[in-house]
Amino acid sequence: MKALLIAPNMDATDVGEAFVAFQWARALAERVDLTVLAFQRPGRPDLAAQLPGARVVTWPEPAWATRHERLNAMLKPAWPVFAAHVRRWIAASLAQGETFDIAHQLMPQAARYASPLRHFDIPYVIGPLGGALDTPAAFRAEAASAPLFTRLRRLDAFRFRHDPWLRASYARAACVLGVAPYVRDVLRDIPLRRFEPVLELGIEDLAPAVTRPAQPGQLRLLHVGRGVRTKGLRDAVRAMALLADLPGLTLTSAGAGEEIALCRAEATALGVADRITFLGRVSRAEVETLYASHDVFVFPSFREPAGGVLYEAMRHGLPVVTAARGGPDFIVDDGCGLRLPVRTPPDFAAAIARAIRDLHADPSRTAALGRGARAKVAAEGLWGAKADRLVALYEELAVLPRRMPGLSARIGRPSSRTAGIPF
């Protein structure tokens, strides 16, 4: 099978979307005849050398796009440049007689970028798309004001209803992937041909199995995440105050950000500061040690589109306490953790406390959920297993009729209806 994979950035030495895109490309290159189209970022290792099993075509990433790293990561200002490169390259390749069974726009993950693939008569996939989760109304008063470019996300719903280029990108796709089922609801105003939930993150391997001997009356809880309100650390602190009758219960927080100081103050005010350890920013090796040394992963993030940190904890055999919302609601099931409704801050803290109390009272159930967590991530989270399922989807889609409404009868040429419109 010949597959075409596009993403603006892929890099094994980077983080975020670029690293995830590289992992997908590396796994897919072992299973299909893969062509990769991407930017080459100045100063980064050559992408072709990183992906020796794939045919790699790159263009220099514009220097102006990389001057503000956070802005570049959030808004992808160079996307129109990249999309233009992709469109010209595909048109030239098809004109020379080259064919592809499937094309896939893997990144950007945010659902706000019109795809150059919509101009061609090749079955294509977009995603996994994520983001677009809002903060529950009852929690907004405690959430910090978002930067202007983050607040621009509020335009997404309007664009899903009215942007002809974005709507065409998703409506013409053979399949749209979302990081969790909620993405289907986000795109409900667009008539999708097919939708599949696929978490964009994966793991290299399982952590060594750890035997966690039950210590009567003791339970070590762990929270890992950036210090922002939506990650739910404040709710976990409040839950600890509702568990004052369980002196053997402790909570460790690993992560830095503006929320940490607020959580420290809350812990002091609630009288539980002596049972909560705030480590701040720690190294990756230290995080792995924390996963191995704790009993339960408490991650009540209520605006989590994906939740890859859950996979990190589950690969260590940690049961999970999380929110029944967004990505965590998709990743965690009853065999590996507890998902809690998100209504109001007091209700949420009370639900977290009840879940922890139940696990504290039943060590055998806690151990069983931990085994279930490790088994689940082994079955669905390893990159090889994820790539196998994606290739199976490619094979289903590649045999579908190629003609799509509004496309030119000439393969590889934009239709008159879409020619010349923005990327």
GIKA-V379529 format. One record per residue. OMEGA is omega in radians with two decimals (999 if undefined). D_FIRST is the distance of its C-alpha to the first C-alpha in Angstrom with 1 decimal. Layout:
omega-><OMEGA,OMEGA>
d_first-><D_FIRST,D_FIRST>
//
This chain:
omega-><3.10,-3.09,3.11,-3.08,3.14,3.05,-3.08,-3.12,2.99,-3.09,3.12,-3.10,-3.11,3.10,3.05,-3.05,-3.11,3.13,3.14,3.13,3.09,-3.12,3.08,-3.09,-3.14,-3.14,-3.14,-3.12,3.10,-3.00,-3.13,3.01,-2.90,2.95,-3.10,3.03,-3.06,2.93,2.91,-3.10,3.12,3.11,3.13,3.12,-3.12,-3.08,3.12,3.11,3.11,-3.09,-3.09,-3.12,-3.10,2.94,-3.01,3.06,-3.12,3.00,3.14,3.06,-3.12,-3.10,-3.11,-3.11,-3.06,-3.07,3.13,-2.95,-3.10,3.12,3.12,-3.14,-3.06,-2.97,-3.10,-3.06,-3.13,-3.12,3.12,3.10,3.14,-3.13,3.10,3.06,-3.11,-3.10,3.14,-3.10,-3.14,-3.13,-3.14,-3.13,3.14,3.11,3.12,3.06,3.12,3.12,3.05,3.10,-3.08,2.99,-3.05,2.97,-3.03,3.14,0.09,-3.12,-3.14,-3.07,-3.12,-3.08,3.10,-3.01,3.02,-3.11,-3.09,-3.10,-2.97,-3.11,3.07,3.06,-3.10,3.14,3.00,3.03,0.24,3.08,3.13,-3.13,3.06,3.02,3.11,3.04,3.11,-3.01,-3.07,-3.10,-3.00,-3.13,-3.13,-3.12,3.13,3.08,-3.11,3.05,-3.08,-3.08,3.04,3.13,3.10,3.08,-3.11,3.09,-3.03,-3.10,3.09,-3.12,3.11,3.13,-2.92,-3.09,-3.05,-3.09,3.10,3.13,3.13,-3.14,-3.10,-3.11,-3.11,3.13,3.05,3.09,2.99,3.09,3.06,-3.11,3.11,-3.10,-3.11,-3.11,3.08,3.11,3.11,-3.09,-3.01,-3.13,-3.13,3.12,-3.12,3.08,3.12,3.09,3.07,3.05,3.14,3.07,-3.06,-3.06,3.08,3.12,3.13,-3.10,3.08,3.01,3.07,3.13,-3.12,3.02,-3.13,-3.10,3.13,3.09,-3.05,3.08,-3.09,3.07,-3.09,-3.11,-3.12,2.98,3.11,3.12,3.08,-3.13,3.06,-3.03,-3.01,-3.13,2.98,3.13,3.14,3.12,3.08,3.08,3.12,3.09,3.13,3.13,3.11,-3.11,-3.08,-3.14,3.12,-3.02,-3.14,-3.11,3.12,3.12,3.06,3.10,3.05,-3.12,-3.12,3.12,-3.05,-3.11,-3.03,3.12,3.11,3.13,3.05,-3.14,3.12,3.13,3.11,-3.12,-3.09,3.08,-3.13,-3.09,-3.11,-3.11,-3.14,3.12,3.10,-3.07,-3.04,-3.13,3.10,-3.12,3.10,3.13,3.12,3.10,3.13,3.10,3.11,3.11,-3.07,-3.01,-3.13,-3.01,-3.06,3.07,-3.13,-3.07,-3.09,3.13,-3.02,3.02,-3.05,-3.11,-3.12,3.11,-3.14,3.12,3.07,3.08,3.13,-3.14,-3.09,3.12,3.05,3.13,3.10,2.98,-2.99,2.93,-3.02,-3.10,3.07,-3.05,3.05,-3.10,3.14,3.13,3.11,-3.05,-3.03,3.03,-3.05,3.14,-3.10,-3.14,-3.11,3.12,-2.97,3.12,3.14,-3.13,3.11,3.12,3.11,3.13,-3.11,3.11,3.13,3.12,3.10,3.14,3.12,-3.14,3.13,3.13,3.12,3.13,3.11,-3.08,-3.03,-3.12,-3.13,3.09,3.11,3.13,-3.13,3.10,3.09,3.08,3.11,3.13,-3.14,3.14,-3.11,-3.12,3.07,-3.09,-3.01,-3.00,-3.13,-3.06,3.14,3.13,3.14,3.13,3.10,-3.13,3.13,3.11,3.08,3.08,3.07,-3.08,3.07,-3.04,-3.06,-3.11,3.11,3.06,-3.06,-3.05,3.13,-3.13,3.04,-3.14,3.14,3.08,-3.13,-3.10,3.06,3.12,3.06,3.08,3.10,-3.11,-3.06,-3.07,3.03,3.14,-3.10,3.14,999>
d_first-><0.0,3.8,6.3,10.0,12.6,16.2,19.4,22.8,23.5,21.7,24.0,24.6,28.3,28.7,29.2,28.2,25.2,24.4,24.3,22.3,19.6,19.6,19.2,16.2,14.5,15.7,14.4,10.9,10.8,11.5,8.6,5.5,5.8,8.3,11.0,14.1,17.0,20.2,24.0,25.6,28.7,31.8,33.0,29.9,27.9,25.4,22.0,20.2,22.4,21.5,17.7,17.7,14.1,12.8,13.6,16.4,18.5,21.7,24.9,28.2,29.0,32.3,35.3,37.0,34.3,34.7,38.5,38.7,36.2,36.8,36.8,33.6,31.9,33.4,33.1,30.4,32.7,30.3,27.5,28.6,28.4,24.9,23.8,25.4,23.6,20.2,21.3,22.6,19.7,17.1,19.8,20.4,16.8,16.3,19.8,18.9,16.2,13.1,10.4,8.0,6.3,8.1,10.9,13.1,16.7,17.4,21.0,23.9,24.6,27.7,27.3,29.1,26.8,25.7,22.1,21.3,18.1,20.5,21.4,18.2,16.6,13.2,12.8,13.6,14.8,18.0,19.5,20.8,23.9,27.3,30.9,33.3,35.4,39.1,42.0,43.9,47.1,49.4,47.9,48.0,51.6,50.6,47.5,48.0,47.6,44.1,43.7,43.5,39.9,39.1,41.3,39.3,36.8,39.3,38.1,34.7,35.9,37.6,34.4,32.4,35.0,35.7,33.2,31.5,28.7,27.9,28.2,25.9,23.2,23.2,24.0,21.2,18.5,16.4,17.4,19.8,20.0,23.4,24.8,27.1,28.1,30.8,28.4,28.1,31.9,31.8,29.6,31.6,32.8,29.4,27.9,24.5,22.0,20.8,21.8,20.8,22.8,20.9,23.1,21.8,23.6,23.1,25.0,24.6,26.8,29.8,33.2,35.7,37.3,40.7,43.7,45.6,49.0,50.6,53.7,56.0,56.4,53.9,50.4,48.6,46.5,44.0,42.7,40.2,39.4,40.5,44.1,43.6,45.2,42.0,41.0,43.9,45.9,49.1,48.5,48.2,51.4,53.2,52.0,53.6,56.9,56.7,56.3,59.5,60.7,58.0,59.1,56.6,53.7,52.3,49.6,47.8,46.2,43.8,43.0,44.8,45.6,48.3,48.2,49.3,52.9,53.2,52.0,54.5,57.3,56.3,56.3,59.8,61.1,59.9,61.4,58.2,57.8,58.8,55.9,53.1,51.9,50.2,48.5,47.0,44.1,43.1,40.6,37.3,38.9,41.8,39.6,37.9,41.5,42.5,39.7,40.9,44.6,44.6,44.6,43.0,40.8,42.4,40.1,41.5,39.5,40.0,37.7,34.7,31.4,29.3,31.3,29.5,32.9,33.0,30.1,32.1,35.1,33.4,31.8,35.5,36.5,38.4,39.1,38.7,41.2,39.5,39.6,38.3,36.7,33.4,30.9,33.3,33.9,30.2,29.8,33.1,34.1,37.4,36.3,36.1,38.4,40.7,39.7,42.7,43.5,44.1,47.3,49.9,50.4,53.3,51.4,48.3,50.4,52.1,48.9,47.6,51.0,50.9,47.4,48.6,51.8,50.1,48.0,51.1,53.0,50.3,49.0,47.3,45.2,44.3,43.2,41.1,39.4,38.6,37.0,35.0,33.8,32.6,30.9,29.2,27.7,26.6,24.7,23.1,23.7,22.1,19.2,17.2,17.9,17.2,13.7,13.0,14.4,12.5,9.0,10.8,12.0,8.7,8.0,11.6,11.7,9.0,11.3,14.4,16.6,15.9,19.5,21.2,25.0,26.4,23.6,24.4,23.5,22.3,18.7,18.6,22.3,24.1,26.2,30.0,30.3,28.3,28.9,30.9,30.8,30.6,27.4>
//
